[in-house]
């Protein structure tokens, strides 16, 4: 597995865990919210550099998107 895939998987696990803990989502709901978000699309797009940010930083974007329907 290359470093980028590992980073994406690690970020996904961290985001899903926070969504389950803070928003009461089950795992399927959390993963669905992540994989269908503009935030995740930006994470996997190397040109944005979002993949290199902390899980907390990325979660703030995802949470804003979930709450407002728009990426922060």
C-alpha beads as a LAMMPS data file, in Angstrom:
LAMMPS data file: protein, C-alpha beads

72 atoms
71 bonds

1 atom types
1 bond types

-500.0 500.0 xlo xhi
-500.0 500.0 ylo yhi
-500.0 500.0 zlo zhi

Masses

1 110.0

Atoms # bond

1 1 1 0.000 0.000 0.000
2 1 1 1.386 3.393 -0.831
3 1 1 1.632 6.263 1.633
4 1 1 -1.252 8.210 0.085
5 1 1 -3.700 5.323 0.371
6 1 1 -2.609 4.715 3.941
7 1 1 -3.144 8.406 4.762
8 1 1 -6.612 8.393 3.177
9 1 1 -7.614 5.275 5.115
10 1 1 -6.257 6.734 8.352
11 1 1 -8.135 10.002 7.804
12 1 1 -11.339 8.120 6.960
13 1 1 -11.155 6.071 10.162
14 1 1 -10.563 9.195 12.257
15 1 1 -13.436 11.081 10.610
16 1 1 -15.834 8.141 10.930
17 1 1 -14.949 7.691 14.588
18 1 1 -15.661 11.350 15.356
19 1 1 -18.952 11.302 13.443
20 1 1 -20.056 8.234 15.392
21 1 1 -19.006 9.733 18.737
22 1 1 -20.143 13.320 18.221
23 1 1 -23.143 12.950 15.924
24 1 1 -24.408 9.539 17.028
25 1 1 -24.091 8.063 13.540
26 1 1 -23.611 4.362 13.039
27 1 1 -20.657 3.217 10.951
28 1 1 -22.597 2.977 7.679
29 1 1 -24.039 6.484 8.096
30 1 1 -20.637 7.916 8.970
31 1 1 -18.879 6.311 6.007
32 1 1 -21.702 7.343 3.686
33 1 1 -21.424 10.947 4.894
34 1 1 -17.660 10.897 4.368
35 1 1 -17.491 9.161 0.983
36 1 1 -20.280 11.316 -0.485
37 1 1 -18.865 14.626 0.723
38 1 1 -17.054 17.350 -1.169
39 1 1 -14.582 17.312 1.708
40 1 1 -13.553 13.724 0.949
41 1 1 -13.245 14.550 -2.747
42 1 1 -10.790 17.291 -1.763
43 1 1 -8.881 14.918 0.539
44 1 1 -8.232 12.435 -2.276
45 1 1 -7.309 15.209 -4.720
46 1 1 -3.556 15.548 -4.184
47 1 1 -3.504 19.052 -5.647
48 1 1 -5.503 20.465 -2.704
49 1 1 -3.008 19.404 -0.041
50 1 1 -5.899 18.627 2.318
51 1 1 -4.614 15.069 2.756
52 1 1 -1.590 16.515 4.585
53 1 1 -3.671 18.384 7.169
54 1 1 -4.610 17.065 10.602
55 1 1 -7.682 14.918 11.150
56 1 1 -9.170 17.686 13.311
57 1 1 -8.698 20.269 10.566
58 1 1 -10.362 18.024 7.985
59 1 1 -13.164 17.164 10.418
60 1 1 -13.969 20.862 10.805
61 1 1 -14.518 21.088 7.042
62 1 1 -16.598 17.899 6.998
63 1 1 -18.696 18.973 9.978
64 1 1 -19.369 22.364 8.382
65 1 1 -20.402 20.623 5.159
66 1 1 -22.746 18.261 7.013
67 1 1 -24.334 21.099 8.986
68 1 1 -24.667 23.616 6.139
69 1 1 -24.581 21.532 2.984
70 1 1 -21.525 23.482 1.835
71 1 1 -17.833 22.868 2.272
72 1 1 -16.218 25.355 4.669

Bonds

1 1 1 2
2 1 2 3
3 1 3 4
4 1 4 5
5 1 5 6
6 1 6 7
7 1 7 8
8 1 8 9
9 1 9 10
10 1 10 11
11 1 11 12
12 1 12 13
13 1 13 14
14 1 14 15
15 1 15 16
16 1 16 17
17 1 17 18
18 1 18 19
19 1 19 20
20 1 20 21
21 1 21 22
22 1 22 23
23 1 23 24
24 1 24 25
25 1 25 26
26 1 26 27
27 1 27 28
28 1 28 29
29 1 29 30
30 1 30 31
31 1 31 32
32 1 32 33
33 1 33 34
34 1 34 35
35 1 35 36
36 1 36 37
37 1 37 38
38 1 38 39
39 1 39 40
40 1 40 41
41 1 41 42
42 1 42 43
43 1 43 44
44 1 44 45
45 1 45 46
46 1 46 47
47 1 47 48
48 1 48 49
49 1 49 50
50 1 50 51
51 1 51 52
52 1 52 53
53 1 53 54
54 1 54 55
55 1 55 56
56 1 56 57
57 1 57 58
58 1 58 59
59 1 59 60
60 1 60 61
61 1 61 62
62 1 62 63
63 1 63 64
64 1 64 65
65 1 65 66
66 1 66 67
67 1 67 68
68 1 68 69
69 1 69 70
70 1 70 71
71 1 71 72
